[in-house]
Amino acid sequence: MKIAVIGTGYVGLVTGTCFAETGNMVTCVDINAEKVQKLSSGEITIYEPGLEKLFLRNQKEGRLFFTQSLAEAVAQAHVIFLALPTPPDEDGSADLRYILGVASDLGTLIKPGDYKVIVDKSTVPVGTASSVRDTINAASTQNIEKWFDVVSNPEFLREGVAVDDFMKPDRVVIGTTASEAIRIMNELYAPFVRQGNPIIFMDEYSAELTKYAANAFLAVKISFMNEIARLCELFGADVDMVRRGIGSDERIGRRFLFPGIGYGGSCFPKDVKALSKSSKDAGYDFRILDAVMTVNEKQKLHLVQKMKAFYDNDLNGKHFALWGLAFKPNTDDVREAPAFEIINALLEAGATVSAFDPEAMHNSKEILGERIRFAESQYEALEAADALIIATEWNEFRTPDFEKISQLLKEKVIFDGRNLFDLQKIRQMDFHYESVGRRTITQPGIES
Ligand SMILES: NC(=O)c1ccc[n+]([C@@H]2O[C@H](COP(=O)([O-])OP(=O)(O)OC[C@H]3O[C@@H](n4cnc5c(N)ncnc54)[C@H](O)[C@@H]3O)[C@@H](O)[C@H]2O)c1
């Protein structure tokens, strides 16, 4: 099939590459000229495990193209995916400017006699498919109503495992009742669901809401566990034990029960906000969501509060090493990363920071500039630092050389926002160690 993917970011590039991998001819469109130029010349623009290999192979085999021209891509395509940004507006609602802007352009490009399916992959509020349909019709000078369908096909991939998630999705959700669109979407997704995972067809409103419901539910799980972790700290319980205790109940499940320094990234924060706003607009006060957001904001600074308590509320002149800038491991994405909130709070309190991340240094430099020092390696970041802070659970931070850490830090102090280390092991090595929802290990000689 001939496919166009409009927007070549984290979702668009993975979508385009994976559809090319199953034999389709894919043209990806982006307005960012530099991005298109790099991609066209074989340079990948995001870090996503496993993506580069597929990207290069499909480009080499002539199934994956990049262009700035919407008209060129749309002219050949049977199916047009919208993988455009839907950032939060000032009031928290999803900003549909990119989606509706492209929809308006599509109205001028779709011609009678050449049926196309427009697929919304971006995360958008309920009613957007309908707005896209209206916008396309309004922008056309001809009667094209029966020559296209708009389908909601929310994307559930997780950055860091996006290729696996796309190639073997838990489920594919398709929101449409149009029979030709159902036939085409079934054919397109058939290679991805061979192991029997379902393609779930539903109306477009339900599909649009499903995506928000999924992200909001996961955010609830995270904030819930962060609150349980707070209670553990107050009661002297261990959140790892509580997590295992509840996770073995099949109704709860083991995944997504890890406390930390709050959720970040380009999806959960904006999607929870947008669902809360659209609920309010519809006359419903979705109270759990407001609590989830409040808990999350507080949790992002929980580690800094611990640090302030440890240093008698005086961080001025202290120097900290920070491991992990990406909002989660295996990505270079730093959008809404909790590490940045921690860094900002530390700088505000008069401290300085040396940071290291395996993949997110470039994106972080663009945001932080010269405000912190970017270290060459995780160990170089430790030099002359008063303590180590862990903000992202990259695998290479899980079993570090503690001997080296001891030698490089001024004092053996670790503030771990991701509970990477075993308490027993840390105790034997004489570190002062604070994590989330677990006992503080106090090193003899350093008062806490
Ligand atoms: N990132 C994720 O993990 C993820 C997962 C599921 C769903 N989503 C949703 O998918 C959508 C896209 O997210 P993303 O993370 O890929 O965003 P992104 O910011 O990484 O990519 C968007 C791309 O669209 C391009 N663009 C903007 N306007 C354009 C236009 N008029 N024509 C062509 N290209 C244009 C931008 O230059 C950018 O490259 C959002 O709605 C997001 O909520 C994201």
The ligand as a Gaussian input file, in Angstrom:
#p B3LYP/6-31G(d) Opt

LIG

0 1
 N        6.061000      10.312000      21.734000
 C        5.332000       9.298000      22.144000
 O        5.801000       8.393000      22.844000
 C        3.879000       9.203000      21.756000
 C        3.212000       7.994000      21.961000
 C        1.873000       7.922000      21.579000
 C        1.236000       9.016000      21.049000
 N        1.912000      10.183000      20.885000
 C        1.209000      11.319000      20.274000
 O        1.612000      11.402000      18.916000
 C        1.671000      12.778000      18.490000
 C        3.052000      13.096000      17.980000
 O        3.967000      12.954000      19.048000
 P        5.546000      12.942000      18.813000
 O        6.165000      12.638000      20.143000
 O        5.875000      12.099000      17.652000
 O        5.786000      14.462000      18.438000
 P        7.129000      15.109000      17.848000
 O        7.135000      16.498000      18.337000
 O        8.294000      14.213000      18.144000
 O        6.907000      15.079000      16.262000
 C        6.011000      15.873000      15.576000
 C        6.603000      16.217000      14.224000
 O        5.616000      16.914000      13.441000
 C        6.275000      17.901000      12.671000
 N        5.307000      18.889000      12.202000
 C        4.724000      19.921000      12.850000
 N        3.866000      20.561000      12.050000
 C        3.892000      19.932000      10.854000
 C        3.234000      20.128000       9.621000
 N        2.361000      21.100000       9.464000
 N        3.519000      19.289000       8.607000
 C        4.427000      18.297000       8.749000
 N        5.077000      18.065000       9.891000
 C        4.824000      18.859000      10.935000
 C        7.334000      18.433000      13.616000
 O        8.366000      19.109000      12.918000
 C        7.814000      17.145000      14.284000
 O        8.883000      16.559000      13.570000
 C        1.239000      13.592000      19.714000
 O       -0.147000      13.812000      19.654000
 C        1.545000      12.663000      20.870000
 O        0.743000      12.917000      21.989000
 C        3.214000      10.292000      21.216000

